[in-house]
């Protein structure tokens, strides 16, 4: 359904006079990303259905962005090609999210690939994109934490006609999950202790979104966004981001968010989510403290497979169960000040409690500890070669207990 307007627009580009293609070609760019990914998730709770998920794979991500044709209405096209190759897996260790696997025998595919094309129009300072999208908005953020990114099919307008205001309007129709080659209808995240119950429908082909961000000063912005999965839920999201300069090399950043989610006739969604993160930076160090609180009859609602726009959504958990209250302590360090640009470190600890375990089972709690260390080569023949090790531990008194390690080696290669 979505491919027809994309094909029509791409075909129209080919029919334009050669002179109109000048900016289309001159402003185009392409790059190839190589992403080598090792993933190990060890399930530590007794009676786990699977002892661990452990896989190793190589990914290739080819990105192309054209410029726009000349004239009042510029036309362009983008493309995203993805290829994933299995390096190591087995039926008893599959399901890491790196590779598609068979539901019957649990065997991971030897390889998988996909191609996404996006037609785009530009008028003045605004753009319209139709086709494959990678939305990153408070109400929908695509996931890119495995071999290939999650992609959507739909249309999205970015409107930038008023100084300081960036507005968005669009509709998503289907999704391709990070370990899949199939475009599917949209669904919502359930499970854990969210208490989200669906009616007769399990998916929808309409996610409508609108909103905008206004930058009042270089240090202050506010935003409002709306997102609605037809027949499931409606969500209103407000946020304020402020950075207070203290002295040279010191600042305090405040990121405060509030969301209200209600049902749209086919679920019982009823949630209010208050979350905030405050970060004090001095030199290369960053000290962060976060708080997140869920209230209402359910936990937080968001599209399946996406990253919820919550300050306490981290490597493993989202801390978004019914009635959950959670806090976070975080420390970051950038080694550039010590003469090692490109080397970074992060560690954080989160704890959630007051979780409604439902059916009169009382209250539960959970915690997570994460540590990341990464390095990106800054110059020379290996410039943009990156290494990252991510380690996390998650424990709860009602669900999975997880120890997890990810090792990612990536290389960004500009083609032109």
N, C-alpha and C positions, 0 to 999 in steps of 0.2 A: 504493500500500500504506500509506503513512504518513498520507495525508490523512483516512482514515476516523476515527481517534480524535480528530483535531483537529476535524472537522465535528461529531462527536457531542458533544464538550465545549462547543463554541461554541453548538450548538443548546440544550444544557441551560441555558446562561446565560439565554437568552431566556425560558425557562419559569419562572425563579425569580420570587418575589414582588417587587414594585417596591421595598419597603423594603430588600431585600437588595442592591439595586444602588447604594446610597448611596455606599459607599467605592469601588465599581467605577468610578463616574463621577467622583466628587470627586477621587480620587487619580490619575486618568488624565492623560496628557500626550502632546503630539504636537509634532514639529518637522519642518521641511523644510530639507534641506541642498542647496544649489546647488554643484556641483563642475565647474569648467571646467578641462580638462586638456589640455595640449600635451605630446607625448612624441616625442623624437627619439633614436634609437639608431643610431649609425653603425658599421658593421662594417669594421674597418680591416685585417683579415688578407687576404692575397692569395688569390684563388680563392673568395671568399665567395659563397654561393649567392644572397644578396641584399645589395645595397650598404648599405641602411639601412631601418629601420622608422620612419616618421614619420606621426603622425596627430594630429588635434585633435578634441575632442568635448566635449559638454556633458552633464552628468549631473544628475538630480534624485532625491534619496533622501528619501522620506517615511516617518518612523518614528512609530508609535503604540504606547503602552504604557498599558494600563488599570490601574486599581487592582484590588483583590480584593473579592469579595462578602463580606458579613459572615458571621460564624459560625466554628466550629472549623475547618472546611475551606473556605478561600477559593478562589474560582474567578476566573480572569481570561483575557485574551487580548491578544496583541501582534500587530502587523502591520508588515511592511516592504515598501514599494513602491519599485521601481527603474525608472527610465527613462533611456536613453542615446540621444543624438542625434549623428549624425555631422556635423561641421563641415568637415573636410578629410581626405581619404584618397585613395589610388589603388592599383591592384593591385600595383604594384612597390614600394609602401611600407607595405602592410598587415602585420598580425601583431604589433602593438605591445602587445596585451593590453587595449586600450581598447574595441575593437569586435569583434563576431563577424564572421568572414569565410568565404567559400566556399572549400573545399579545391580545387575545380576551376579557378575563374578568379581566385581571390585577392581578389575584390571584397568590401569591407566592407559590412555592412548599413547602411542609411540610419538605422535606429533599432532599438532592442530594449527590451523591458520584461519585468518579472516581478513577482509578488506572493507574498510568503511570510507565512504565518499560524502563530502559535504559541499553543497552549493551555497554560495554566499553573494549577497548584494550589499552595496554600500551607497548611501546617500548622505551627503554632508558629513556629519560626525557619527552617524548611526549605521548599524549593520543588521542584516537578517541572515541567519544560517539555517539551512534545512538539510536534514540527512543525519549523519553520524555526529553526535554531540558528546562533549565531556563537561557537563555542567558542574560548576563549583559555586553554589549559592547556599545560604542558610537552610533552605527547605529541601535541597537535594545536592549532595556532593558525591561525585563518582569516586569509586574505590580504586586505588592504584597501589596496593600493598602486596601484590604477588608478581607473577611473571608478566601478565598483560593487564591493562586497565579495563575496568568495566566501562561499557559504552552504551549510549542511548540513541534511539531513533526519534526524531521529532523536529520541532522548529523553535528557534530562540532569537528574539530581537534584543539588541543592545542599543539603548537610546542615550546619547550623550550630547544633547542639544543645549542644555543649560549648564553653565559653568559650575563645577562642583557636584553636579548630580549625575549619577550613573543609574539608569533604570533598566529593568528587564521585563520582558513579557514573552511567554512561550507555552508550549505544550509538548509533553513527552508521550510517546505512543508505545514503545517497546524497549526492552533492555537486553543486552548481551552480557551475561555475567563474566567475571574475570577468568573463569576456567571452562568456558563454553564457546561454541561456535554458532549457537542458535539464538535468534531473536525471539524473545518471549514477552507475553503480557506482563504487566507490572503487578507486584504484590507487596505486602508490608511485613516488616519484621515482627515475629511473635516469639513464643517460647519463654524460657526462664520463668520469672515470676512477674511478667508484665500484666497478666490477667486480661489480655486482649482476645476477644472472642469474635469470630466472623459469622455472618449469616449464610445465605445460600451461595454467595459468590466467593471465590478464592483469589481472583485476579481481575485486573481492569486494563483497558487500553487508553486511558485518559488520565494524565497527571497535568493539571493546569497550574501555572505559576506566574507570579507578578511581584514586582517590588522595586526597591531602589535603595541606594546609599547616597547620603549627602555629606560631603566633606566641608565642614564649617571653617576649619583652619587646617594647617598641616598636622596639627596634633589632636584634632577632634573630628569624629565622624559618627553619624547615627544612621540606622537603617531599619526598614520595615520590609518584610517579605511574606507573601502568601503562597501556600502550596496546598493543593487538594487532589487526593487520589479518589477519582469518581467512585461513588458508592461505598467508600471506606472511611476516609477521614478528611478533615479540613484543618489547616494549621496556620496560625498567625505568629510571626517571629519578629521580635524587636531586639535591637542591640545598640550598645554605645561602646565606642572604643576611644580612649583618651590616653595620651602620653604626656606626662608632666616632666619637663626638663628640670633637674635639680641643680646640678653644676656640670661643668664639662666632664663628660664620661660617665655621668650618672643620670638615671631617669626612672620614673615609676609609670608602668603601663597598666591601665585598668580596662579589662574586657568583660563587660556585663551583658548578659543575655536573658531574655524571657520569652517563653513560647506557650501558646494556648492551643491545644488540639482537641477537637470534638468529632463525633461520628458524622458520617454522611449517609446514613440510612442502612448501611450494611455491616456495621460493627458496633462495639460498645465503647469506642475510644472516648476517654475523658481524662485529660492530663494537663497539668500546669507544670512547667519546668523552669526553675530559676537556677542559673549557673553563672559563675564568675571566676575569673582568673586574674590575679594581681602579680605583676612581675617587676621586681626591683633589679636594675642593671647597674653594675659598677665595673668599669673596665671590661674584661672578658668574661666576667661572671654574671649569671642571672639567677635570682632567687625567686621562686614562684610559690604562691599559695592559692589554692582553688577550693570552691565550695559548689555543691550541686544538690538540689532538692527537688524531688518528684512529689506531686500531690494530685488528688483526684482518684477516680475509680480504676484507672489503668496506669501502666508505665508509659514511657515516651513512644510516640508513633513515628516511624520513618520507613522509607522504601527498602525492600530487601536487598541486601548486598551493598548498600551505600554506607558512607560514613556519616553518622548523625552529627549535627553541628552542636556538640556539647563539649564543654571544657574538660569533663572527666571521661570522655571517650578516648581510650588509649590503645595500647598494643593488643590486648586481649579482651578486656571488658568494656562495657559502656556505662555501667553503674546507673541504669535507667529503669530499674524495676519499680513496681508499684510501691509508693510511699518511701522509696529509698532516699537516704540522706548520706552524702559522701563528701569527703574532703581530700585534698591533694597537696603534697609538698614536693617541690621540684627544684633541681639545681642543674644549670647549664654552664659549660665553659667553652670558650673559643680560644684556641691556643695561638691565634695570630699575634697576640700581644707578646708572646714569648718567642716570636720568630718562627713559628710553625703554622703558617696560614694553610687553611684547608683541613686542619685537624680539629674535631669537635667532640665533646663529651656531654652526655645527658643522663641523669638518673632521677627517678621519681618514685613516690610511694603513695598509694591511694587506699582508703578504707571506707567501706559503705556499711550502713546498718539501718535498723528500723524497717527492713524489707518485709512486706506483708507476704507470708508464705502461703496464704489463701486457705480456704476451707478450715479455718480455726486452728491452723498449725502453729500460730504464734509469729514471732519476728525472727528474721535471719540477718546474716552479715557476710561480707566478703572483703577481700583485700587483694591488691596487686602491687608488684614491685618490678620496675623496668629499668634497664640500663642500655644505652646506645653509645657506641664509639664509632666514628667515621672519619675517613680521610679522602680528600679529592686532590689529585695532582694539579698544581696551579700553572705550571708552564713546562716547556720542553716537548719532546716527541710524544710523551704519554699524558699530555694535558687533558683534563676531564676524565681520567681514569679514576673511578671511585671505589672505595672499600667501606663496607658497613657491617658491623656485628651488632645484633639486637638480641638481648636476653630478657626474658620475662618469667615471672612466677605468679600464679593466680590461685587463690584458695577461697572456698565458700563452704558454708555448712548446709547447703541444699542442692548443689550442682557439681560441675566438674572441678577437679583440682588439676592444674596444668603447670608443667614446666616447659618453656619454649625457647628455642634458639633459632635465629635466622642469620644467614651469612649471605650478603649480596655483593657481587662484584659487577660494576657497570662501567660502560664506556660510551661517551657521547661523541659521535663522529660527524661533524658538519660536512655535507656533500657539496653544497654551494650556498 
